[in-house]
C-alpha cells in the first residue's frame, strides 16, 4: 500500500481517489476549503492554502507520503523539487508540475525549445505592455492569466475599446502570486481536441482516442469521443504530445490540447499534467479504462496492456443556474435525476461540491452508444439531459 497526498480535491481528484481506493491505497485529500469532493471519499483530509509553502511543508512532514499528486495550479510548486529529492514521488514530476502551472514556462518550452507550432504570443505585466502586444498581434486576440484554471480570466478582444477590461479581468482572475498575462493571436480553428497521453516508467507512451470538446470562456462545457480526424492530423498530435511530455518528464496522464485549423493543421494549445476536464467522457465507458484509472496505473507503475475504444460517447456539464446565498446543504440540492436516468446508456456524476455559484460545474451527464454510433446525436442527447438535472427554486432567496 502507498500513501498518496492529493493536492487539490475537486471532481477530477475525486475520481482519482476512487480509482486509488479501489486498489487498496491510502489517500489524504487536501484543498483550501473543507468537504471538497475528493475529501468525501478519501481516508483523511487537510484544509490549508497550498500557496503557503510552510503550510505545504508541514502537511508533507505530518503525513510522510510516498506519492504527491497535484490536481490544481495554485500550489507552491518550487517546494516539490525538495520533496522529490528526498525520495517522494511527485506526479508526473516536479519539473512537469512547475512548468505547467505557469503558461509562460510551458509555452516557451513548446514554441522556443521544441519548435512546436503554437499561436503567436506575447506577455504583459502592465497595460502599456498589453496594448503594445495587441498592436503586434492584431484583432481579434485571446487574453489569459499566466496562472489560472477552468478558463478564469480568459477573454477574446475584438478592438482597442475592449483591451483595458480584458487586461483587468485577466489580472484579477490570476491564481497564486503571478500577475502577468499572455496575449495570443486568434486561431481560426475548425475545432479543438484533447489527446490524453499516458507516460509510463517502464513501457511506451500511450494515447487515448482523441476527444473533441467545446469550451465557453475557456471552460469545458461538453466533450465527445471519438473525435474523428485524419491519420495525418493524429500523427501530428501524437508527435507533439510525445515531444512535450518527454521534455517535462515523469509518469501519469496528460491532457494535451490542440487546435485543428480549417486547412487541417494541428496547433499545440495547452497541456495539463493530470486528468483533464474533457476526459470525463471516459467515465461513460468510451475506453476500456477511464482517464482516472489510466492515471492511477501510470502513477503506480502498474501495467496498461492497451487503450482501446469500446463505445462512442459524449459528456455535458451540469451548471448551477444561479448563485447560492450560503454554503449548500447537499441534501437540499434540487437535482432531478429521474429524467436523465430514464434514458438507456446514460450515466450521471454529481460532484458533491459544498457551494454553488452561478455557472459552476456541479455534475456531468454521460451518454454512450456503439463505436460507430452518431457522435453528434450522443452530444445532443447529453446536452438535453444535462438541462433537466438542476432546477433553480431551492437556490432562490426568499
C-alpha positions in Angstrom: 0.0 0.0 0.0 1.2 3.5 -0.9 0.3 6.7 1.0 -0.9 9.4 -1.5 -1.1 13.1 -0.8 -3.6 14.7 -3.2 -3.1 18.5 -3.6 -6.5 19.7 -4.8 -9.7 17.9 -4.2 -12.1 18.8 -7.0 -14.2 16.5 -9.2 -11.2 15.2 -11.1 -9.4 14.5 -7.8 -12.4 12.7 -6.5 -12.4 10.2 -9.4 -8.7 9.6 -9.0 -9.2 8.9 -5.3 -11.9 6.4 -6.1 -9.5 4.6 -8.5 -6.8 4.6 -5.8 -9.1 3.4 -3.0 -10.4 0.6 -5.2 -6.8 -0.7 -5.4 -6.3 -0.5 -1.7 -4.2 2.7 -1.4 -4.3 5.3 1.4 -5.2 8.9 0.3 -5.0 12.2 2.1 -7.0 14.8 0.2 -6.1 18.5 0.5 -7.8 21.7 -0.5 -8.3 25.3 0.6 -11.9 24.6 1.8 -13.4 21.7 3.7 -15.6 18.9 2.4 -14.3 19.3 -1.2 -15.4 16.5 -3.5 -12.3 14.3 -3.2 -12.3 14.6 0.6 -15.6 12.9 0.7 -14.1 9.6 -0.5 -10.5 9.9 0.9 -9.1 8.4 4.1 -8.0 11.7 5.6 -8.3 15.4 4.7 -6.2 18.6 5.2 -7.5 22.1 4.7 -4.9 24.8 4.0 -3.7 27.3 1.4 -1.4 25.3 -0.8 0.3 28.6 -1.9 1.7 28.8 1.6 4.9 26.9 1.3 5.4 26.5 5.0 1.9 25.0 5.4 2.5 22.7 2.5 5.8 21.6 4.1 4.0 21.0 7.4 1.4 18.7 5.8 4.1 16.7 4.0 6.1 16.2 7.2 3.0 15.2 9.1 1.8 12.5 6.7 5.1 11.4 5.1 3.5 10.4 1.8 5.1 8.1 -0.7 3.5 10.0 -3.6 2.3 13.6 -4.1 -0.4 14.1 -6.8 -1.1 17.8 -7.7 -4.6 18.3 -9.1 -4.7 22.1 -9.3 -2.5 25.0 -10.3 -2.4 27.1 -7.1 0.4 25.3 -5.4 3.8 26.4 -4.2 5.3 24.2 -6.9 9.0 25.0 -6.2 8.7 23.2 -2.9 8.0 20.0 -4.9 11.6 19.7 -6.1 12.8 19.4 -2.5 10.3 16.6 -1.8 11.3 14.8 -4.9 15.0 15.0 -4.0 14.0 13.4 -0.6 12.6 10.4 -2.5 8.9 11.3 -2.6 7.4 10.6 -6.0 5.8 13.8 -7.5 3.3 13.2 -10.3 4.2 13.3 -13.1 7.4 15.0 -11.9 8.4 18.2 -10.0 9.7 19.7 -13.3 6.4 18.9 -15.1 4.2 20.4 -12.4 6.4 23.5 -12.1 6.4 24.2 -15.8 2.7 23.5 -16.5 1.4 25.6 -13.6 2.6 28.7 -15.5 1.7 29.4 -19.1 4.9 31.2 -19.7 7.1 28.2 -19.0 5.1 25.7 -20.9 4.5 28.0 -23.9 8.2 28.9 -24.2 9.1 25.2 -23.9 6.7 24.2 -26.6 7.5 27.0 -29.0 11.0 28.1 -28.4 12.8 25.0 -27.2 10.8 22.2 -29.0 9.8 24.2 -32.1 6.1 23.1 -31.9 3.5 25.1 -33.9 1.7 27.4 -31.4 -0.3 30.6 -31.7 1.9 33.8 -31.8 2.0 35.2 -28.3 3.4 37.9 -26.0 3.5 38.5 -22.3 2.4 41.7 -20.4 2.7 42.9 -16.9 1.3 46.4 -17.5 -1.5 47.9 -19.5 1.0 49.7 -21.8 2.8 46.4 -22.5 -0.5 44.8 -23.1 -1.6 47.5 -25.6 1.7 47.2 -27.5 1.4 43.4 -27.7 -2.2 43.8 -29.1 -0.8 46.1 -31.8 1.8 43.5 -32.7 -0.7 40.6 -32.8 -3.8 42.4 -34.1 -7.5 41.7 -33.6 -9.2 39.5 -32.6 -6.8 38.1 -30.0 -7.1 36.0 -26.9 -6.1 37.1 -23.3 -5.3 34.7 -20.4 -3.7 35.0 -17.0 -0.4 33.2 -16.9 -1.7 31.2 -14.0 -5.3 30.2 -13.8 -7.7 27.3 -14.2 -11.0 26.4 -15.7 -10.9 29.4 -18.1 -11.0 32.0 -15.3 -9.9 35.4 -16.6 -9.8 34.3 -20.3 -11.4 36.5 -22.9 -11.5 37.4 -26.6 -10.6 41.0 -27.5 -12.1 42.4 -30.8 -10.9 46.1 -30.7 -9.0 48.7 -28.7 -12.0 49.6 -26.6 -12.1 46.1 -25.0 -8.4 46.0 -24.1 -8.5 47.6 -20.6 -11.4 45.5 -19.3 -9.8 42.3 -20.7 -6.5 43.1 -19.0 -8.1 44.0 -15.7 -10.2 40.7 -15.7 -7.1 38.6 -16.5 -5.1 40.2 -13.7 -7.9 39.8 -11.2 -8.5 36.2 -12.0 -4.8 35.2 -11.8 -4.1 32.4 -9.3 -1.2 32.5 -7.0 1.2 35.4 -6.9 1.8 35.6 -10.6 0.5 38.9 -12.0 1.1 38.7 -15.7 -1.0 37.9 -18.8 -0.4 36.2 -22.1 -1.9 37.6 -25.2 -2.2 35.3 -28.2 -3.2 35.5 -31.9 -6.7 34.2 -32.5 -6.5 30.9 -34.4 -9.4 30.5 -36.9 -9.7 26.8 -35.9 -12.3 24.4 -37.2 -12.4 22.6 -33.8 -10.4 21.8 -30.6 -9.5 18.5 -29.3 -7.7 16.8 -26.4 -5.2 14.0 -26.8 -4.9 12.1 -23.4 -1.3 11.0 -23.3 -0.1 8.3 -20.8 3.6 8.3 -20.0 4.9 5.2 -18.2 8.0 4.3 -16.3 8.9 1.0 -18.0 6.7 1.0 -21.0 5.9 3.1 -24.1 3.8 6.2 -24.1 0.2 5.5 -25.0 -2.5 7.7 -26.5 -6.3 7.6 -26.0 -8.5 8.1 -29.0 -8.9 11.9 -29.5 -11.6 13.8 -27.6 -13.5 16.7 -29.2 -14.6 19.4 -26.9 -16.4 22.8 -26.7 -15.3 25.5 -24.3 -17.0 28.7 -23.2 -14.7 31.4 -21.9 -12.0 28.8 -21.7 -14.1 26.5 -19.5 -15.2 23.0 -20.7 -18.9 22.6 -21.5 -19.0 19.3 -23.5 -16.8 16.6 -24.9 -17.1 13.6 -27.1 -15.1 10.6 -28.1 -14.0 9.6 -30.7 -13.2 12.9 -32.3 -12.6 11.9 -35.9 -9.6 13.4 -37.6 -7.3 12.3 -40.4 -4.5 9.8 -39.8 -2.0 12.6 -40.7 -3.5 15.0 -38.1 -3.5 12.3 -35.5 0.2 11.6 -36.2 1.0 15.3 -35.9 -0.8 15.5 -32.5 0.8 12.3 -31.1 4.3 13.5 -32.2 3.8 16.9 -30.4 2.3 15.3 -27.3 5.2 12.8 -27.2 7.8 15.5 -27.5 6.5 17.8 -24.9 5.7 15.1 -22.3 9.2 13.6 -22.7 10.7 17.0 -22.2 8.8 17.6 -19.0 9.5 14.0 -17.7 7.5 11.8 -15.4 4.7 9.3 -15.3 0.9 9.8 -15.4 -1.8 11.0 -17.7 -1.5 14.4 -19.5 -4.3 16.4 -21.2 -2.7 17.8 -24.3 -5.0 20.3 -26.1 -4.8 21.2 -29.8 -6.5 23.4 -32.4 -7.3 21.9 -35.8 -7.5 24.6 -38.4 -9.8 24.6 -41.5 -6.7 23.7 -43.5 -6.1 20.5 -41.4 -3.1 21.9 -39.5 -2.7 20.8 -35.9 -1.6 23.6 -33.5 -0.4 23.0 -29.9 -2.6 24.9 -27.4 -2.1 23.9 -23.8 -1.1 21.0 -21.5 -2.2 19.7 -18.1 -0.1 17.2 -16.2 -3.1 15.3 -14.8 -6.6 14.1 -15.8 -8.4 16.6 -18.0 -11.9 18.0 -17.7 -12.7 16.9 -21.2 -11.6 13.4 -20.4 -14.6 12.9 -18.1 -16.3 11.5 -21.1 -14.2 8.3 -20.4 -16.4 7.7 -17.3 -19.1 6.8 -19.8 -17.3 3.6 -20.9 -15.9 5.0 -24.1 -12.5 3.4 -23.4 -11.6 0.2 -21.6 -10.0 2.2 -18.8 -11.1 5.7 -17.7 -8.6 8.5 -17.7 -8.5 8.2 -13.9 -7.8 4.5 -13.9 -5.1 5.2 -16.5 -3.6 7.9 -14.4 -3.6 5.7 -11.3 -1.9 2.8 -13.1 0.8 5.0 -14.6 1.5 6.7 -11.2 1.8 3.3 -9.5 3.8 1.7 -12.3 1.1 -0.9 -13.0 0.7 -2.5 -16.4 -1.5 -0.9 -19.0 -1.8 -3.6 -21.7 -3.6 -1.3 -24.2 -6.0 1.6 -24.6 -8.9 1.0 -27.0 -12.3 2.4 -27.8 -15.2 0.4 -26.6 -18.1 2.9 -27.1 -18.8 6.2 -28.7 -19.7 8.7 -26.0 -20.5 12.3 -25.1 -20.4 14.4 -21.9 -22.2 17.6 -21.0 -21.7 19.6 -17.8 -24.5 20.3 -15.3 -24.2 24.0 -14.4 -25.5 25.8 -11.3 -28.2 28.2 -12.7 -27.8 30.8 -10.0 -25.8 32.0 -7.0 -26.3 30.2 -3.7 -26.8 32.5 -0.8 -24.8 30.4 1.6 -23.0 27.1 1.7 -25.3 24.5 0.2 -26.7 21.5 2.1 -26.3 18.8 -0.5 -29.4 17.1 0.8 -31.5 20.1 -0.3 -30.0 20.4 -3.8 -32.7 20.3 -6.4 -31.1 17.6 -8.5 -33.7 15.9 -10.8 -32.1 12.5 -11.6 -35.3 10.9 -13.0 -35.4 12.4 -16.5 -31.8 11.6 -17.3 -31.9 8.1 -15.8 -35.0 7.2 -17.9 -32.7 7.1 -20.9 -30.7 4.0 -21.7 -26.9 4.1 -21.8 -26.8 7.2 -19.7 -24.7 7.9 -16.5 -24.7 10.8 -14.1 -21.9 12.1 -11.9 -22.9 14.6 -9.2 -19.6 16.1 -7.9 -20.7 16.9 -4.3 -19.4 20.5 -4.2 -20.5 22.1 -1.0 -21.2 25.5 -2.6 -22.9 26.5 -5.8 -22.1 29.6 -7.8 -23.7 30.7 -11.0 -22.2 28.8 -13.9 -20.2 26.5 -11.6 -19.9 22.8 -12.7 -21.9 20.7 -10.3 -22.0 17.5 -12.3 -21.9 15.8 -15.7 -24.2 13.7 -17.8 -22.5 10.9 -19.8 -24.2 9.2 -22.8 -22.7 6.4 -24.8 -23.5 4.0 -27.7 -21.9 1.6 -30.1 -18.5 2.5 -31.5 -20.0 3.6 -34.9 -23.0 5.5 -33.5 -23.5 9.1 -34.5 -21.5 11.2 -32.0 -23.5 14.3 -32.8 -26.7 12.5 -31.7 -25.0 11.5 -28.5 -23.8 15.1 -27.9 -27.4 16.4 -28.4 -28.7 13.8 -26.0 -26.2 14.6 -23.3 -26.8 18.4 -23.5 -30.6 17.9 -23.5 -30.4 15.7 -20.4 -28.0 17.9 -18.6 -30.5 20.7 -18.7 -33.1 18.5 -16.9 -30.9 17.8 -13.8 -30.9 21.1 -11.9 -33.8 23.4 -11.0 -33.3 26.9 -9.6 -36.0 27.3 -7.0 -34.2 26.0 -3.8 -31.3 28.4 -4.6 -33.5 31.5 -4.8 -33.5 33.9 -1.9 -37.0 34.4 -0.5 
